[in-house]
Amino acid sequence: AGAIRLVEQYLRLQLLREASWLDKNTRSVELSLVTFNPSTLFATVVAINFDMGVSGGVTSVSTTIQSIPAALYDADNMQWSQVVFEVGMVVLNVIFTWSESPYVIKIW
């Protein structure tokens, strides 16, 4: 199963190259993700940056991993400005994802 997943990932990388997302002029690729662990109430932010040299190949890799406590709202001490801001960010994320979906679907 691992070999099949590796082949799938390689094919997706090829699609990125064919769509001109990655080419010989690409100097940096950043992979960012956020995970949430509900049992510990922590969110983990991971950022991996791959830098490519002019001669080709990856010259450096930098990683940043940060765990953030995801505090639940206290009904007695709720800060409505924070709730409004976070709901607004979710709405903006949905709008952005929807607007970018044709490009993502084309790659997958």
N, C-alpha and C positions, 0 to 999 in steps of 0.2 A: 504494500500500500504506500510505503514511503517513496519508492521509486516512481510510482504513478503520480504522486503529488509533486515530485520534483520535475517531472516531465511537463505537468500542467503549468507549473510556475515558469518554466523555461519558455513554453509557448506564449504565455502572457507577456513575458519580457520581449519576445520577438514581436508581438503585436504592438507594444509600446514603441519599439524601434521603427516598425513599418509606418506607424502613425506619426512619426517624427517627434515623439516625446523624448526619446533618447537617441543621440547621435554622437559623432566624433567630437562635437563642440560642447557636449554636456560636461560641465565642470563640477557639479555638485548634485547629489540626490539626497533628499531628506525623507526619512520614514518617521512619522509621528503617530502615536496611538495613545488612547486612554482606556484603561481597564478599571472596572469597579468590582470590589469584593464585598458583597453584602454581609457576609458573616463577620467581617472586621470593620465595616463601614469606612474603608479606605479606597480612595481613587489613586491609581498609579499612572503617572504621565511618563511616557518613554519617547525619547527623540534620538534617532540614530542618523548621523550625517556622514555620507560617503563623498569624499573629495577625490576627483580624478585629475591626473596630471595631463599636461599637453601631449606627452608621448603615449598616453593611454594607460589604462589600468587604474586601480584604486590606490591612491597615494597615502590617504589617511582616513581613519574612521574615528569619529567622536560620538560618545554616547552620553546621554543625560537621563537619569532615572530619578523621579521624585514622587514620593508617596504623600498624599494629602488627606488628612482626616475629613470625611464627608459628614459634617455635623448635621444632625436632623434639626428641624425647626422646633423651637420651644414655643408652644402656643401662648404661654404667658408673656414671653419676651420676644415676640416675632417682629422682625424688622421688615416692614412692608416694602421698603425701597429695594431691599435685597431680593425679595420674592419677585417683584415687578421686573427687576433687571434680569434675573435668571430666566423667567418666563419669556421675556423679550429675546434673550439669546437663543433659547430653544426655537422660537418662531423664526428668527433669522437663519439659524442652521437648517431648518426645514426648507425655507425658501431657497437658500443657496444650493442645498442638495438637489432640490427639484429642478432648479435651473441648470445644474451641471449634469443631470442624469442622462441626457442624450449622448454626451461624450463618454461617460462611464460605460453605458450599455454598449456603445460601439467597440470599446476595448475588450470587454468581457465576452 
